[in-house]
């Protein structure tokens, strides 16, 4: 007598287990597929003309075909900017040797943050100029990209509201993600709490990978 005939229930049980595994795998794939469509188009980045830390002109065309992550800071910032830049540096390290994702940091303080000042600031955080651009320009050009296209806030404080000479601006503490077609696809709140950042950082990297696959 064949083994299968001697143990019909064992054969049936194996089939049930295999079916269960297939259903579980299907559910996992389905959830991943659902997550893969969870980055809606939030806006379209308009063309811009700014200057990076190397004194080179940068326009939207230079970023077309690349996923890029952006924030807004200023080098004299006594508040969240150093922390945000350290966090962006962590993202840079996580991207090392991988797809040509770009990082963009805009300044709210173009009167002070010249390319030379931005270059010195970038070196403090080991910014790779081939991947990470620190951009300055006219106030109008910066506002056009930061506020109109990327939905970032940047407001100059009145003298009466400043707590120090360097307390010059109120600005967003978020990272925004742009896809290869120049469309705003993600907004991520940064945090000075290590536990919260530990959750946000992998979410940013997962979103970057998703847009890279599109």
N, C-alpha and C positions, 0 to 999 in steps of 0.2 A: 504494500500500500504506500502511496506517495505521502511525504511528510505533510503537505498541505491538506491532504484528505484527513490525516490523523488529527490535525490541529486546526479545524475550521474556525474556531473562535479566536485563536491567536491571529490568523490571517485577517479576520474581520477587525480585530482590535488595531492591528497595524494600519489598516486602511483608514479607520476612524482617526487615529493619531495624525496620519499624513494629511488627511482632509483638514483637521484642525490647524495644523501648521500652515497649510496653504491659505486658510481663511485669515489667520493672524498676519501672515506676510502681506496679504492683500490689504488688510486694514492699515498696516504700517505704511505701505506705499501710497494708499489713499490719503492718509494724513499728511505725508510728505508732499504729495501733489497739492493738497489744499494750502499748505504753508507756502508752496511755491507761487501761488497767485495772490499772496497777501501783501504785495507791495504795489498799491495803486499809484497811478500817475497823479501827482499833487500839483504839478505846474511844469512849465517849460522855461528853461534858462535862455534868456535873450543874449545876443552877442555883446561882448564887452572888450575893452582894451585897457589892460593894466600892465604893471611892470613887476617882475619878480626880484628876489633877493640878489640875483646876479646882474641886475640891470637890463634883463632881456624882456622884450615885449611878450605878453601872453594874451591870447584871445580865445574865444570859445572853440575855434577851429583846432587849437593845439590840444584840446581835451576830447574832441570828437572821437568816438570809437573806443573810449576808455571809461571805465567806472571810476568815479571820484567822490571822495569824502571831504567835506568842507566845514570850517568853523570861522568865527570872527573873534579877534583878540586885539590887544595892543601891547607893545613891549614894555611900556611903563606901568602896566596894570598891577596894582597891589592886591587884587582880589583873585578871581578864579582863573585868570589866563595862564599862569605857570602850571597850574594843575591840569587844565585842559590840554596844554601843549605836551605835558608829560604823558597824558593819556593818548594823544595822537601819536606820540613817539612809540607807545606800546603797540598801537595798530601798525605802524611802520615796521616794527620788528617782526610782527606776526606775518607780514606780507613779504618778508625778505625772500628773494629767489622765486617768487610766484608771479602770477599774471601781472600785466602792466597797469595795476590800479594806481591812481594818483591821489595825493593828499593836497588840500588847498587851505591855507590860512590867510584870511583877509585881515587887514589892519583897520581899526576905526580911527586911527591917529596919523593920517598921511603927512601932516605937517611936521611931525617928528620922525615917524618911521620911514626913513629913506631906505633905498636898497642896501646901503652899507649897514645901517642899524639893524635891518631885518636879517642880513647875512650873519652878523655877529650873534644875534638872538638865535637864529637857526642852528648855529654851531654848538650853542649851549645844550641843545637837545639832540645832537648827532643827526640832524635832518639831512637826508640824502637829496641833494638838489635835483637829481634825475627823477625822483619820485614825489618829493614834497616841495611845493611852491608856496612862498610867502609873498603875498601880493599887496602892492600899494598903487596909488594913482591919485587922480583928483577926487574930491569928496563926492562929486556928482557921479563919477564912474563907479566908485565903490558902492555908493548907495544903490545904484541901478542893479548891480549884481547881488549885493547882500540883501537888500530889503525887497526889491521888486521881484527878483528871480528866485532867490534862495530862502525867502521868508525869515531872514535873520533880523533881529532888532539891533539898532545902534543909535543911541541918543546921547548927545553931549550934555553933561551936567552943568547946571548954573554954578557960579562961584559960591553962592550961599549954601548949596547942597553938598559941596565937596568936603570930605573928611580929611583929605590931605592934598598936597600938590599933585600927586599922581592919580587921585581919584577923579578922573576926567569924564568917564563914559559909563552909561548903563548899556549893556549889550547881552545878546543871547548867550546862553551857556549850553547850546545844543550842537550836535553834529548833524549835518544833513548829507544825504546820499543821492548822487546823480548817476543816471545810467548812461550807456554808450551813445544814446540818441540825444543826450542833453536834457533829460526830463528828471524833475525832482521826484524821487521815489521813496525816500525814507527820512524820518526825523527821530533822533535819539537824544534824550536828555542825559547830559553828563552829571556826575555826582561827585561830591568830595567824600562820600562814604565808600570805603573800599568794598564792602559787601554788595552795594548797589552796582558799582562799576564792574564788579566781577560777573554780574548778570548782563549788563549792557554790552560789555566788550564782545562776548561771543555772539550776541544778537547782531551786532554790527558786522562781524566777520561772516556770519551766516548769510546776511543780506547781501554782502559784497559777492560772495560765492554764487548766490542765486542770480544776481544781475550779470555776473561774468558768464553764466551758462546761457543766458537769453540771447 
